[in-house]
Amino acid sequence: MFGRDGMIYMSISAPGAPEVRRSQDPGDYAGRVVRLRDDGSIPPDNPFIGRPGYLPAIFTLGHRNGHGLAVNPETGEVW
């Protein structure tokens, strides 16, 4: 979904057993919310940019089953 900031947010679920640890691996997109510009480029203010071992498109991490995202219509927060 697109946030009010114009960025696209994607929830990527992680697999279950025996690969449950993937959601804790900073070099894997499983179990993450990824944030990109609409052209697919990575925003320079993503929180893990420049952190060794972390993929730069990661916005949040540690989620196992991200089933969806929404924007709060009053505040613009990503839920």
Number of C-alpha atoms within 10 A of each C-alpha: 15 17 16 14 8 11 19 16 22 18 23 20 20 22 15 12 7 7 9 14 15 21 23 17 16 20 14 16 23 25 26 26 21 22 25 21 15 12 8 11 11 17 14 12 10 16 15 17 16 11 10 10 11 16 17 23 24 24 19 15 19 19 18 20 16 16 9 13 15 13 14 12 9 6 8 12 11 14 8
